Amino acid sequence: MEQNNGAMPAPGNNRGALSTLVTVFFFWGFIAAGNGVFIPFCKHYFHLDQFQSQLIDFAFYLAYYLGALALYFIASVFGKDVIARWGYRNSIVYGLLFSAIGAIIMILAVNANTFPGMLMGLFAVALGFSLQQTAANPFAALLGPPETGAHRINLGGGINSFGTAIGPIVVALALFGTTKANDDQINSLGLDKVTILYACVGALFIIAAGLFFFSKKLPKGQYETHTEKSPKALMALLVMTALLIAIFIPVFRSYLIDTTDAAMKQELENTRIKWLLAGLIIIVGSLLLSLVMAKSKSDGWGAMKYPQLVLGMLAIFTYVGVEVTIQSNLGALLAEPSFGGLSSSQVAPYISMYWGSLMVGRWTGSIKVFEPSATLKSILIFIVPVIAFAVVIGVNAIAQNDITPLSSYVTCVVILAIAFYMGQDKPAKTLLLFSLLGMAFMLIGIFTTGKIAIYAFLSGGLFCSIMWPAIFVLAIAGLGKFTSQGSAFLIMMILGGAIIPPIQGKLADMPSIGIHNSYWMAVICFAYLAFFAVSVKGILRRQGIDYDSSIDGGH
């Protein structure tokens, strides 16, 4: 289906190229995790409610969806794969430059003191990320033997997670000058710190673009490809997008209304939750309806005629949504007296530990890259997560954060290691186990308070850590010539990070629910992921695919 025309480095001689490539993985994690501190900062500075603060995530992750959809639309209508024509290297360069433009928009918006303008800037930054991610993942797979391609992507994920671990701390230091600022210090802050932060970020994007453009280690990665037609799938996605736009118009209109009237405020609250839930129903309903229609007549549906792919799209949507929503609402949760009553700046170590938890899991999941013996691998499964945890603790200690409240969290890390051992490298089994643990720990967090609840919610990062590759390989199994198209559809479903956090934020704003009970949203998400893990194995088996048997078993 595809023919690579770019000169690729010989296997075993690609470490320099791979080390250059993984720098963009770091950027994605650094900026995305930094939003966890940026959200409570903007909430306080612009006097936003919890839903309004979640518009930061909405703008950021919506850009991923629209960027991937645009690339798919061009490929479907014009028969030209933009990434293929530009080449992987140039696509990453263009993506970095577009993100730099987003940083400039952020600076202009900050100087104009406008929150909607800042949302536009974040949208543009993430739109560049969408292009980078579409190119970087397959590029990493090509930089060496095919059989270890997935492990190189996991290694990139580990670097991404290191960015997520230090991002909240750096952003907190940039905004507040400390991770221990009190409310009086926060009240005196202006937006000039945001200007400095994004000026530095924009400069880094430009430097990275130059590094990629002039690097002799990286091949262009240009290739010829035949784009499989799927007009019905395209129409379904376009209709879904149009309906979502129509749904969110009244939501944004409600944001622009400023009133002190209690009755009007209540009416706005009801409008927001109604339309937000309608948006969720449209996404789930559109995909399930597409699956039913494709089952009766598969012509024109492309990859979406496969049930594992459509259910996998919902799984990616749910996974990204729950991963983002846990930390995005964590700042508001920690501000509650029963959870420590922390200020906006003081949440940085906890946000760092949440994203660091993903690093712990992904580093552990990347052990196979180094091809250890079975015995050594079993030992490393318990050693690597502890080392990764120590790195997160060390980063916070260097930032002079109080790490005492986080030290006992190593208990949760040990539970993760045991789960990895039990998962035996089998994607369906591992996904089911991690989903059930995620659901159980969210329930513990809901029914307790204080340190136990905080640890339970933070552990959501541990159990989300390996879900992307597990869902991905299960969803594209058996797709054949539609594998590339199915991969594009899965990337679109990063949209979950734009939809689920605002819904939880709106639930948190409702007095009858509140921020603590809003985490039932995470329980529901993990429950669906457990359902997918069970159902997809049966679907693949009926197609003659026992995917677990193709994975190296045991530890």
N, C-alpha and C positions, 0 to 999 in steps of 0.2 A: 504493500500500500504506500509506503514511504521510502524514498531513496535519499540518503544523506549525501549532499555534495560538498559539505564543509570538511576540510581535513581534520579528522579527530585525532587526538593524541593516542599513542599506543597504550593499551592497558598496562598499568603499573607505572606509567610515567605521566600521570595526570594530577599529581598532588598539588602542583603549583597552580594549575588551572582551577581545580576544585577549591583551593584556598581563596582564590580571587572571587569565585562565584558565591561562596557562602557569605560574603560580606552583605549581600542584599537580604539574605535570610535574617541577619542581625538587625537590619534597619526595620523590617516589618515588625519584629517583636518589640524593638525599642519604642517605636512610636505608638503601636497599639496598646502596649502595657502602660505607657505614660499617660494615656487617656484616663486610666483609673484614678490618677491624682488630679488630672486636668478637669474631670467631671465635677468633683466636689468644690474645686476652686471656682469654676464658672458658676456653679449653683450659688455659692456664697456671694461672689462679686456681682452677678447680674440679678440676684434675688429670684432665682428660679425654683419651681417645685421639682419633685423628683422626676416626674415625667419629662419636663422640659430639659433637665440636665441630660437625660438619656438621648436627646436628639443628637448629641455628639456621636454616640455609637451609631445612631440611625444614619447620619450623613456619611460616616466613615465606611460602614459595611454595605450600605446601599451602592456606593461607588464600585465595590468589587462586583456586585451583581450586574450593574449596568455596563461596566467595562467588558466583562465576559460575554454578556448578551450582544453587545455591539460587534465584537469580534466574530461571534457565531453568525450574526445577521449578515455581515459582509461575506463570510465564507459561503453561506447558503444562497444568497442572492446573486453574488458575482462569481461564485466558484473559485475564489481566491483566498487562500489562507494568509492573512496578513503577517503572522508570526513566521510562516515558512518563507515568504518573500523577503522580509527584512533580515531574517536569521535570528537565532536566539540572542547572540551578543548584542546586535544593534537594537533589538527589541528591549533588552534590559537598559541600554543606554537611553533610549527614548523615554522609557518609563521613569527612569531616575530624573531626567530633565523635566518631565511633566510634574513629578512630585516637587521639584524645586520651584516650579511655577506656583504650585499650591502653597508652598511656604511663603512666597512673596505675597500671595493673596491674603494669607493669614496676617502678615505684617501690616498690610494696608488696612485690613479690617480692624486690627487692634488699634491703629492710629485713629480710625473713625469711631472707635468704641462701640462696635456693633456686633452682637452675638450672632445674628444670621450670617453676617459676612465671614465670621470665623468658621461657621459651619461650612460655608462654601469653600474656604481654604482647606479644611480637613477633607472635604469631598474630593478636591483636586489632588491632594496628596495621596489619598487612597486609590484614586483612579489610576495614578501612575503605578501604585503597588500592584493593581490588578494586572496591568501589562507585564510588570516584572515577574509576578508569580506565574502567569501563564507560560512565560518563556523559561524561567529558572528551574522549575521542577523537572520538565523533560530534559533540559540541558544537563542537569546533574546526573540524570539516568544515563545519558549518552557518554559521559566522561569516564568510560571504563567498561568492563565486562557487563553484559546485560544481566547476568545472574546476581550481581551485587548492586544493581541500579537502585532498587528500593531502599537498600541500606544506606546508600549515599544521600538519598532524600531524607532518610531518618537522621543522618548526621547533620544535614542542613537544618532540620528541625531542632536538633540539639543546640546549634548555634543561635537559631531563632529564639529559643527559650532562654539562653543566656542574656540576650537583648531584653527579653521580657522581665528578667530578674533584676537587672540594673536600671531599666528604664524608669520605673516609678521613683527610685531614689534620686536619679539625676534630675528628673523633672521637678521633684520636690525641692531639691537644692537650688535649681534654677529659678523657680517661682518664689520660694520663701527664704532662700539663703540658709535654710536649716530644715531638718525633718521634725523639729520640735516646736515650731512656732505656735504661739497661743492665739486666742481669738482676737485680742487687741492688736497683735502684730499683723494678723490677716486683714483686719479692717483697714489698716493703713496702707495696704498694698495697692499698687496701680498695675496697669497692663504693660508697663514698660519692660518688665521681666519676660513677658511672653514674646515681645518683639525680639529681645536678645536671644531667647531660646530658639525661635524659628529662623532667625538670621543664621545661627550656628547650624541648625538642621539643614537649611537650604544650601549652605556652603558645603556641608558634608555630601549632600546629594550630587552636587556639581563635581566635587572631587572624585566621588565614586564613579560617576559617568565618565570622567576623563580616564580613570584607572582602567575601566572596562574597554573604552574605545582604543586606547593605545597599548593595551596589554598584548604581548606577543604569545603569551601562554594560552590564551583563549581562542579557539577556532571560531569562525563566524557562525557555524551551526546552521547554514542555509540548506534547505532541502526541498525536493519536489513532493507534492502530495496531491492525492485525489480526494476531494471533499465529497463525502456521501450526502446525498440529498435527503432532506427530511422536512418537506413543506408543512406537514400537519403538526409536527413538533414545534416548528418555528411559529406557526400561527397560534398554537396553544400558549406559548411563552409570551408572545406579543399581546395577546388578549389578557393574560394574567397581569402583565405589566401595566397595561392601560387601566385595568380595574383597580390595581393598587394605587396608581396615581390619582384616580378619581376618589378613592377611599381616603387618601391622606390629605386631600385639599381641605376638607372641613376640619381635620385635626390641626393643620397648620393655621387655619383661620382662627381657631380657638386660642392658639398661642398668642396671636396678635391682639386679642381682646384683653384689655387691662381694666379690671373692675374690682370694686370693694364690696359690691352688693353680694350678700351671702347666697341669695336665691340664684343669681346669675352664675356665681362660681360653681354652685352645685350642678346647674344645668350644663356648664362647660365640662365638669368632671364626667357627667353621664355621657356627653357627646364623645369625649375622647375615648373612653373605655369601649363604647359601642363600636366606633369605627376601627379602633385598633384590633378588636376581636374579629370584626368583619374582614380585615385585611388578612389575619391569620387563617380564617376559614377559606378565603379565596385561594391562598397559596396551597393549602392542603387539598381543598376540593378540586382545584384545577389539575393538580398532579394525579390524584386518584381517578378523576374522570378521564384524563388522558390515558391512563393505564387500562381502564375498562374499554374505552373506544379502540385502543390499539390491539387489545386482546381479540375483539370481534373482527377487525380488519387491520392487519399490521402494515400494509403498504403506506409509505409516506411518513411513518412515525420514526424511522431511524432507530437510534439507540433506545428511545422511549418505549419500544415494543417489548423490552425486556423488564419483567417485574422487579428483578433484583436491582436494576438501575434506578427505576422510579422510586422504589422504597428506599434505596440508598440516597437518592437526592433529598428525600425527607429526613433521612438520618443525618446527613451532613448539615442540613438546615437546622436540625434540632441540636446537634452536637455543638456547632459554632455558636448557636444561640445560648445554650446553657453555659458554655465556657465563658462567654463574654458577660452574660447577665449576672453570674455569681459575683464577679469582681466589680462590675460597674455599679452595683447596688451596695457593695461592701462598705464604701465610705459612709453612706447614710446609716447602715446598720451599726457600724462602730461608733457613730455619734450618739446612739441611744445610751442612756445611763447604765442599763443592765449589760451593755457590751463595752463599757469603758469610757463612754462620753468623750471620744477623741475628736480633736479638731481636724480641719482639712489637711493640714500638713503632717499630722501625726499618724495618718493611715498609711503612709508610704511603706513602712517596713512590712505591713500586713499585705498590701498589694504586691510588694516584691516577693513575699513568701508564697502568695497564691501563684503568681506566674513562675516563680522558682520551682514550685511543685510540678509544673509541666516540664520544666527542665530536668528535674529529678527523674520523671518517668521516661522522657525521651532519651536521655543519656543511657538509661538502663535498656531501653528498646534498641539502642544503636550498638550494643555489644557485639552483635553478629558481624558488623562491618569488619572487625579485626580478626574474624575467623578463629576464635579460641577453641581449644579442645572442649569436649563435653564436660569434663570435670572442672576445668578452669571457668567455663561459662557459668556453671552452677554456683561457683564461689563468687564470681563477679556480680551476679544478680543481687547479691546481698551487700557487696562492698561498694559498687558504683553508686547506688542511690544514696548511701550514707555520705560518700565523698561529695556528691552533688549538693546534698543538703548542707554540708559543711561550707561549700563555696557560697551558697546563698547567705548563710549566717555570717561568713567572713566579710562579704560585701557590705552587709548592714553594719557590722562592727567597725569597718573602715569608715563608714559614713557616720560613725559615732551614734548609732541608734541603740536603744535599749533592747538587747536581744534576749533578755531573761524571759519575757512572756512567750517567746517562740522556741525555747530550747527543748521543751518536752514534746514538741511536734514531731520529733524523730520517731516517736511511737507509731504515728500514722505512716511514716516512710517505711518502717519495717513491715507494716501490713501490706503496703504496695509491693515490696520485694516478694513477700509470700504469694501475692496474687500473680505476679509475673511467673514465679516458679510453677504455680498451678496451671497457668494458661498454656504452657508447653509450646509457645510460639504458634498456636493455632488461632487464626484471626477470629473465627466465630466464637470459639470458647473463651478467648481472652476478652472480646468485646462484651459478651454476656456477663462474665465475672466482674469486669470493671463497671458495667452499667448497674448491676445489682448493688455493688459496693457504693457507687455514687448515690444511688437512691437511698440506701440505708443511712449513709452519713448525712444526707440532707435532712432526713427525718429526725436523726439525732439532733441536728442543729436547730430544727424547728421546735422540738419539745424540750430543749434545754436553753440555758443562757450562760453568759460568762465565757471562761476559757474553753470549756468543753464544746460549746456551740461554735465558737470562733474556729477552733481546730477542725470541727466537722465541716464547716463551710469552706475553709481553706483547702481541705482534702479533696474538694471537687476538682482542683487543679491536678492532683495526682491521678485521679481516675479518668480525667479527660485526656491525659497526656498522649495515649497511644490510639485514640479513637479515629483520628484522621486516616492513618494508613490502614487500620483494620477495616473501616467502612469502605475505604476506597478500593482495596483489592477485592472485597466481596461484591461490591456493586458493579465492577467492570468485568468480573469473571464471566467468561463465555460470550462476550460481546463481539469477538472476532473483528471484522472490518469496521465495526462501529465503536471500537475501543477509544479512539481519539475523541470522537464526538461525545461519547459518554463521559469522558474525563472533563470536557468543557462544561457539560451540564452540571457535573458535581461541583466544579469551581463556582458556578453561578449561585449555588445554594449557600455560599458564604452570606447570602442575604439574611440568613437566620440571625446574624449579629446585629442587623438593623431592625428586626421586627420584635424579637423576644424581649430584649432589655427594656424598650419603651413600655411594653405591656406590663412587665413586672414593676416598672417605675410608676405606672398609673395605678396598679393594684396597691402599691405602697402608699400612694397619696390618699387612698380611700380610708377614712377613719375606722371603718368596720374591719379592715384587714391589717393595714400598717406594714411597715418595712419588714418586720420579722416574719409574719405569716405570708408575705409575698413570695417567700422562697418555696412555697408549694409549686410555683412555676418550674423550678429546677427539678423537683421530684417527678413531675409529669414528663419532663424532657428525658430524664434518665429511664423512666418506665418505657417510653417509646423505643429508646435505643436498645433496651433489653428485648423488646418485642421483635425488633429488626434482626437482632443476633439470632434469635430462635427461628424466625420465619425464613430468613434468607438461606439458611443452611438447608431447609427443606426444599426451597425453590431450586437451588443449585443441584440438589440430589436428583430431583425430578428431571432435570436437564442432563443428567449423567455426569455431573461435576461434583466430586467430593473434594472441595477446595482444601479442607484441613489436611487431607492426605498428601497434598503437594508441598506442604510446609515442613521444614525440619522439625520433627517432634521431639519432645522431652527436653529436660535440662540435665 
